[in-house]
Amino acid sequence: MNYLKFVLTGCRNPRHVALTFDDGVSDFTNDLLDILFKNQIRATFFVIGETLQLSHTKKRTLIRMIREGHVVGSHSFDHPDLRTLSRDSISTQMNQTDELIKSVIGVRPRYIRPPYGYVNQKVVSVLRSLGYVIVNWNHDTNDWKFQENYGSILGYVQNEISHPRPGTLGPIILQHDSLESSIRLQKRIIKIVRKKGYEFVTMPECIGEAAYRY
């Protein structure tokens, strides 16, 4: 079985773009939500279960995400390389996160982004058996690598968005709401993408699968 065919990396419509943010909920997430709200953009957030465990503030941020029309996905409980875990441990990672998210917003996420984007046949098999849609990306801003080099991040976005390859899927852009530098750049990234005529969408609009499992 070619397990990679079950890992989605782009939007079906080439003129759709999905902003996705990993590693939250963080202390910077509300600042990002402010920017998205002012720009009337809805995004998809892949959250780490551990961030919600002891923080009422971050649980309120999760509720705000839903209230403002964003989509919440899972990014595991504590961000391990799932390939190194047993099948049971992968399930535990996901179930813990599911229960924490459900305790706050009343539903379980359908979308999963594996930590680091790392998968193998075992990981894909377990995640699919649990009912997840697996989503990675086709545009990585490398914000984690260039936190002090805004020019590199903006240059990459400008180049990739400005010169889409014929026949390619619409962009799924990887960023991290755990990085203050990414929040600072968001207005400019939005401006670049919007200027090229893309329509911002959430993951269900991008992929065509429901956002949650009930």
FENGI-V178555 format. One record per residue. PSI is psi in radians with two decimals (999 if undefined). D_FIRST is the distance of its C-alpha to the first C-alpha in Angstrom with 2 decimals. Layout:
psi-><PSI,PSI>
d_first-><D_FIRST,D_FIRST>
//
This chain:
psi-><2.30,1.61,-0.41,-0.33,-0.27,0.05,1.91,2.45,0.03,2.85,2.55,-0.67,2.10,-0.23,0.09,2.54,2.33,2.04,2.18,2.49,2.25,2.83,0.05,-3.08,2.37,3.10,-0.23,-0.11,-0.68,-0.61,-0.70,-0.74,-0.62,-0.79,-0.80,-0.69,-0.79,-0.51,0.08,0.84,2.38,2.37,-3.13,2.26,2.14,1.84,2.64,2.18,-0.68,-0.54,-0.37,-0.23,-0.75,0.23,1.88,-0.56,-0.78,-0.51,-0.67,-0.62,-0.68,-0.74,-0.70,-0.73,-0.86,-0.76,-0.59,0.17,0.17,2.92,2.38,2.18,3.04,2.53,0.48,3.13,-0.86,0.48,0.84,2.88,1.86,-0.41,-0.43,-0.09,2.76,2.89,-0.72,-0.68,-0.63,-0.80,-0.71,-0.77,-0.82,-0.73,-0.67,-0.79,-0.74,-0.85,-0.67,-0.78,-0.77,-0.61,-0.37,-0.80,-0.05,-0.01,2.82,2.47,2.56,-0.52,2.40,2.33,1.97,2.44,2.36,-0.02,0.20,2.23,2.79,-3.04,-0.69,-0.84,-0.81,-0.73,-0.81,-0.82,-0.71,-0.62,-0.43,-0.06,0.27,2.65,2.16,2.21,2.17,-2.18,2.90,0.04,1.97,2.04,-0.24,0.59,-0.51,-0.49,-0.57,0.79,-0.51,0.15,1.38,-0.60,-0.67,-0.73,-0.85,-0.64,-0.70,-0.85,-0.79,-0.78,-0.81,-0.73,-0.57,-0.39,1.12,2.51,2.39,2.38,0.05,2.80,2.80,2.66,2.32,1.98,2.19,2.20,3.14,2.09,0.05,-0.10,2.10,-0.60,-0.64,-0.64,-0.72,-0.55,-0.14,-0.71,-0.69,-0.65,-0.77,-0.75,-0.76,-0.85,-0.77,-0.64,-0.47,0.04,0.23,2.68,2.19,2.30,2.81,3.05,-0.70,-0.66,-0.58,-0.81,-0.63,0.35,2.56,2.65,-0.52,2.75,2.39,999>
d_first-><0.00,3.79,5.66,8.76,8.94,10.12,12.76,15.72,18.28,20.94,23.13,22.82,26.50,27.31,30.71,29.46,29.29,28.17,30.01,28.06,29.67,28.29,30.04,32.77,34.79,37.28,41.01,40.44,38.32,41.40,42.69,39.47,39.72,43.29,42.22,39.49,42.01,44.66,42.30,40.96,37.32,34.68,31.84,28.90,29.41,26.78,29.08,29.20,30.33,32.78,34.81,35.77,36.68,40.34,41.14,42.79,43.18,39.47,38.91,41.46,39.58,36.42,38.59,39.97,36.52,35.96,39.53,39.24,36.10,33.46,30.06,29.16,25.66,24.66,24.39,24.36,27.60,28.70,26.20,24.48,21.51,19.06,17.01,20.17,20.54,19.72,17.83,21.34,22.69,20.09,21.05,24.68,24.46,23.17,25.49,28.49,27.98,27.43,30.69,32.64,31.64,32.33,35.68,36.70,35.39,34.70,30.99,27.63,25.54,22.38,21.40,20.29,20.46,19.29,22.21,22.28,19.11,17.28,13.80,11.13,8.20,11.20,13.12,10.79,10.29,14.08,15.14,13.46,14.95,18.22,18.18,17.82,16.97,15.94,18.21,19.00,21.31,22.21,25.80,26.85,30.65,30.61,33.33,32.71,33.49,36.44,38.28,41.61,40.83,40.77,41.17,37.84,35.98,37.94,37.72,33.94,33.82,36.52,34.85,31.31,32.55,35.25,33.15,29.90,27.89,28.01,25.12,23.70,22.87,25.66,26.16,24.88,27.35,26.94,30.22,31.63,34.40,35.20,36.82,40.30,40.00,37.19,39.45,42.30,40.33,38.88,41.75,41.49,37.73,38.21,41.03,39.01,36.13,38.55,40.67,37.81,37.62,34.36,34.17,33.18,30.75,29.07,25.36,25.59,27.39,25.02,21.71,23.10,22.15,24.92,26.01,26.51,25.76,29.02>
//
